[in-house]
């Protein structure tokens, strides 16, 4: 059985404890590899390697840092098929999705920040008449911690690492213990790209042990975390008194507002995708669908018809639309919410049950589920399910729609379907969300800020926002005297 190893100081190594965790293939339910059950000792070794590497890396020229990141991007592209297959096996997502979205985006992350760092400039302010010049430096923090989730494993792992090392930091990173494989493979590519030992250290293990050791380490200067809101709360309570910088991208319960004047056919096709892409395991999925009452019955009929024919199956089957959910516990959690919806008066219009895939009967498969609910206060509309489950509810007025959209503790993203420019502007300002998509979904420009409001997180990632997070500003004020 294959053993995944930690990547510390440029070399692969076993956990100091000699203990291992099982790694499951979601499509079969079988253990196919083992990962290190790392602890504070492993994190300490990773920190020491990063600390040792920092003086040299932080003084490495921008041009050289850029070239190494772009080389990493090229190597990810060259290994597309291998990485996509590893992602599909480890996560359960369709191979087609990993091939067209996850792995290309991981490459794009390194390429983008490899280029962005060459344009990240300091500022100068001359106080005319006072013989004073102020200039502001942006200096790397030192050693930072990056902790990423299981839903988009390499995609979000690189989203954190790339700006951190581009800005001159060294990193102690922990991928999710549920989906560790592509992070493990990335270590090989880092060595091949010429990334100096210690700049990136990858420590595998579970959150309460390895993740906690990163968060509580006295000398790790910042934590960038993507994951559940409860874990984010714990990290904030722990790290804030230590005066660490924090970037927390947490949960979402995103509204999809559909008005009668929209481009109906485009809306319907995109809404199917925004509901069930990656088995609904994307923090940006539109899980609460609000439909103007004049088209509600038509939408319900058409939407259910399209969802009902989506194929759930082997991630490696080219005809598969939805693969397996990531784990048995997660499957059980999602199913429990379907039962809660029924208890609350919800009507399951399609799906709602496990799917048996021939030859893979132990896999974690669930039919895409559409539930008609009585009101927005239902638990299934207030709590993050993070699976292939969406709810439908009608609205009569724009005021009612915006009230329901905002009536949750989350505020990550929202989608709006309308041809009315005035409505677009009104609602874009009123929606309590860090991202508002109008007549589109998951259309991302990496230059733009990414993050949520309310309990969806703290801070912004993407573009120069990420480079600012991973640097500390220092103002230098110089006064001079005029000569004769």
N, C-alpha and C positions, 0 to 999 in steps of 0.2 A: 504493500500500500504506500502511495506517495506521501512524503512528508514535506509540508511547506515549512520554510525556515525563516527566521528573522534575518533582516539585512541591516547589519550594524558595522559602521566604519568601512563600508565598501566590500564586506564579505558576508557570506551566509553562515548562520550559526544556529545551533539548537538552543532551546530555552535553558536558563540556568537551573531551573527546578527539575528538568528532565520530564516534566509533565506535559501531556498533549490533550487536545480537544478534538472530538470527531467533527468532520466536515461532511455534510450531507449533499447529495445530488437531489434537488427538489423534484426533478421529473421522475425519479424512481423511488425516492424515500430511502435510499441506501447510502451508507457511509462510503465515500470513495477516496478520502484523504484525511490527514491529520494536520492540525496546526499547533504551534507552540502555545502553551498555557503560560504566557509570560507574566512576570510580576514586577515589583518595584526594582528588583536587582537588574533586570533586563533594561528597564527604562533608564536606570542610572548609567548603565554601560552605554546606551544610546546617547544620553545627554553628554557624557564625557567625550564621545567621539565627535559630537556636534560642536561642543565647546572648543575642542582642539582644532577643528576645521575652520571655525568662524573667523579668526584674524586674517587668514589667507583668502578665504572666499569673499569676505566683505570688502577686501581690497583688490579683488579681481576686477579687471576692466569690464565696463558695461558691454563692450563688444564681445569679449570672450564669454561672458555669462550668456549673452544673447545667442551666440553660435552654439553653445552646448544645449540650450533649451530647444533651439530649432532642430538640432541633430536628433534630440529625443523625439521630437514631433515626427521627423522623417522615419525613425526606427519604428515608431508605433504604426505608421502607415505601412511600412514594409512587412510588419508582423500582423497585419489586420486579420487575416483568416485565423491564425493561431489564437490571438487574443479574443476574437469574437466567439470562437468555439469554447474557449475557457470560460468566458462570461456567461454564455448560454447554459453551459453545464453547471456552473457554480450557483447561478441565480435563478434559473428556470425560465428566463425570458426567451422569446423566439430568437433563433439565430439571425433571422432577417433584421430584427430590431438592433441587436448587438452590432451587426455588420454595417448597418446604415446610419445608426445614431450614436450608440455608446462609444465605440472605439474611435470613429472619426472625431467625435467631440473631445475625447481625451487628447488626441493629437492636436486638435485646434487650440486647446487650452495652453499647451506648451508653446505652440507657434505664436499665439496671440501675445502672451506675456513676454516671450522672447523678443518680440518686436516692440511691445509697449514700453518695456524698460528703457529702450533707446530714446523714447520721447518723453520720459518722465523727468521733468526739469525742476530745478530749484528756482526761487524767486529773489529778486533784488528790488529794493526801494530806496531811492536817493532822496534825502531831505534837502531839497535845493535851498541854498542860502544859510544852512546850518552846518555845512561841512560834515554831514553825517550820512553814512550808508548803512542800511540794514540788508542783510541777505539771510535767507532761510534755507537751511540744509534739510534734507530728508535722509536720515541715517537708519540703517537696518537695526532691528531691535536686539538681535543676538540669536538665541536658540528659542524657537517657537514650537508649539504643539498643534498638530492637525489631526482631527478625529472625524472620520467620514462614515456614511451609512451604507446599508446593503442594497438599496433599491437601484442605484446607478453606480455600481462599485468603482470602476476605473474613471468614469466620467467625473464624479464628484471628488474622488481622491486627488486627481490631477488639478481640479479647479482650485483646490486649496494650496497644494504644493507648488504649483507653477509660479504664482505671484510671490510666494514667500521666498523661494530661492532666487527668483529674478531680482528681488529687491536686496539681495545680499545676506539673507538670513540662512541659518542652518536649521534643519527640521527633525523633530522626533514625531513620526506619524503612526497612527494606528487605524488600519482599515477595519471594517466590521468583521467580527469573527464568523459571521454567517456567510460572507462572500469574500474570502481572502485571496483567491487564486490570482486574479490579474494584478493585484498589488504586489504579490510575490514575484510574478513574471516581470513586473516593471523594474525590479532591482537589477535583473540581468541587463536590461536595456540602459539603465543608468550607467553601469560600468562600461558598456560598449560605447556610450556617447561621450565618455571621458569626464563624467561628473566626479569631482574629487571625493575620495573617501570621507565619510562623516557629514557631508553636506545634506544628504537625505538618509535618514535611518528609519527603517520600517519595523515596528514591533507589533507582532500579532498577539491576540489574546482577547479575553472578554472585557466588557466595559467596567464592571465594578473592581477589577484588579488592575489590568494594564492601563485602561483608560483613566481610571482614578489616579494611578501613579503619575501619569502625565500632568493631570490637572493640578495635583497638590505639590508637584515638584517646585521647590523654592526658587529655582533659578530659571525655569522656563518662563519667558516674558509675556507670552500671549497664547490664547487658546482660540482656535477656529474650529467650531463644531457644527455639524449638520446632523439632525436626528430628532427624536421625540421631545415634546415640550417638557415633560416631567424630568427627563435627563438634563435638558437645558436649564431648568430651574435649579437643579442640584449643582450643576457646574457654576452657575452664577453665584449661588450662595457660598460656594467654596472658594472660587477664584477672585471674586470682587474684593473681599477683605485683604487679599494678597496683592491687590492693585495690579493685577494682570489685565492686559487689554483683552477684550472679549468680542468675538463675532459669533453670533448664535443664529443659525437658520433652522427654524423649528417647524411645528406642524402647520397644517392648512386645512380649511374646510371651505373650499372655494366655490363661489356662486357663478352660475352661468345664466345670464339674463337674456331671454330671447323675446324680441318684440315682433309684432306681426309684419312690420315693414321691412324685415331683413331679406337678404338673398337666401331664400328658403333652402334650396338644394345644397348650396355651399355650407350653410349653417348645419344642416342635417349630417352631412358627411364629416365635417370637422367635429361636431359634437359627439359622434360615435367614437372618434379617435380620442378626444379630450376626456372622455369618460373612462375608457378601458385600455389606453396605451400602457404597456408594461404591467398588464393585469390590474390597472388602477393604482399601481404602487409608485406613483410620482406625486410629490408634494404639491404639484401644480394642477393635478387633474381636477376637472370641474365636477365635483361630486354632488352638488345641490343645483338642480336644474329648475329654473323658474320660467314659466312660459305664459305669455299674454293669453288671456282666456279665449279670445276670438280664434286662436289657432291651436288651442290646447289639445282638443280631441284629435285633430289631424296629426299633430306632432306625435302624440302618444302612440297612435296607430303606426305611423311610419317609422318612428324610432324603435319601437319594440320589434317590428318586422325585420329591421336591419340587424339589431342586436341578436335576435333569435337564431340567425343563420351564421353567426361568427363561430369559427371552428376553434375549439379548445383541444390542444393536443401536444404531441411531442415537440419540444422546442426546435428540434432539428428537422422537422417536417416543413417543407417550403410552403405548405398550405395553411399552416397554423397561424391563427390570429392572436390567441391568448395561450401562453405557456402555463407553467406551474407557479403557484404562489411560492414564496421564498422558503417557508418552513412549515412543519406541522403545527407548532404553536400559533403561528400567524394565521394559518388556515382556520384553526379552531376559533380564533378571535373574530375573524370576519364572519364566519357562520353564526357565531353567537349574536352578532349585531343584526343579522337577518331575522333571527328569532325575536329579538327585542322589537324590531320594526313591526312584526306581526302582532306582538302583544300590545303595541301602541296604536293599533288600528290601521297599520299600513297594509296595502294590497300588493303582493308580489305579482308583477305583470309578466315577467319571464325570468328564468334562471332560478337562483336560490338554492341550488343543490350541488353536491360534489359530482365530479365527472370521472368515470372510469375510462382510462385510455388503454387500449389493448397493448399488452406487453409491458405496461408501466403502471400496473394496478396499485403500486405503493406510492405513486406520485401525489403531489398536493394540488390537485386540479379542482377548479370551481367554475361553474357556468357564470357568464356575465349576468348581473342581476339588476333589474329595474323595479323600483318600488314606488307606488303611488302613496303619498302620505297625507294625513289630514291637516297638519300644520307644521310651521317651521320650528316649533318648540320641542318636537320629538327628539329623543336622544340621537337618532340616526342622522339628524340634521344639525346637531350641536357638537357631536364628538367625532374625532377623526377615525375613520374606519381603515383607510389606506388599503383598499382592495377593490375588486371589480364590482362595486355596488354604487348605484346612483339613485337619487330620489327625484320625483317629479311633483311639482305643485304649481297651480295656476295663480296668476295675479290679474287684477283689474286695472290698476293705475300704476304710473311711474313711481308715485310716492310709496305705494304698497311694496313694490318690487325692491326699491332701495332700502326700505326699512327691514325687510326680511334678509336681504343680502348682507346687511351690516350687523344683524342681530346674532352674532356668534363671537366667541372670544378670540378667534383667529382673524388675520388680515394679511394673507400672503398674496394671493392673486384673485383676479376676477375677469370674467369674459362677458362682453357686451355685443349683442347682435342687433344692429339697427342701421338704416340708411339715413337717419335723421341727424344732421350735423349738430343741431342745437342740443338734441338729447345726448349725443355723444359727449359734448363738452360738459353739460350739466352733470351727467352721471359719472364721468371720469373724475370730476372733482369731488363728488359726494361719496364715491365708493371708498370704503376703508380698506385699502389694499396697497401693497407695495408695488404691484404690477397690475395694469389694466390692459387687457387685449381687446381691441375693437375689430370685429369681423375677422378674427384670426385666433390662433392659439399656439403657444409654445414657439412663437416666432422670436428668436433671441438674437440680439446684437451684443457681442461680448464687451462692447465699450460701455454699455449702459449699466446703471446700478441695479443690483439684485438683492432683495430682502423683503421682510414683511413688517407689518404693524402689529400692535397689541401682542398677543401671546405667540405670534408667528416668528418672533425673534428680535434681535438687537443688532444694529449695524447693517452695513451694505457690503456686498462683494461685487466683483466685476470691474473691468476697466481700471482707471486710476484710483477708484474707491478701494480696491483690494491692495494696490501698491501703497496707498496712504495708510491703510490699516497695518501693514507689515513694516512700516517705518515710523520713526519718531522725528517730529519736527524740532529743529533747533535754530533759534534766531541769533545771529551775530551782528552786533552793532559796532561800527567803527567810526570814530570821530577823528578828523585830521585838521591840521592848521595850514592856512595858505602860506606859501613862501613869499619872499620879497619880489 
